[in-house]
Amino acid sequence: MFFLKHLQDHFLHAPQVTLEALGTMFSSARLVMAWLAACAREVGAHGAPVAWHTPLGLPIVQPYRRKARPRSGAALPGT
């Protein structure tokens, strides 16, 4: 009986440790993603594309430019 209780404790401990480790890894990944997004916003604010090479050596270019909204020449009612 002692052996089963001891084994059960280990079975409950392993998933807890795994989930804690994954939470740490993903929170770090989210911080990196936020930093990269902030960098892309800064570069995009100047109209320059963001470019890099993947680990396989493939070039990636992403133009982070805001499209201008089309303006209508019609006046709004009541203005």
Protein Blocks (a to p, Z undefined) as FASTA:
>chain_A
ZZmmmmmmmmmmmmmmmmmmmmmmmmmmmmmmmmmmmmmmmmmmnopacddddfkopacd
dddddddddddfbdcehZZ
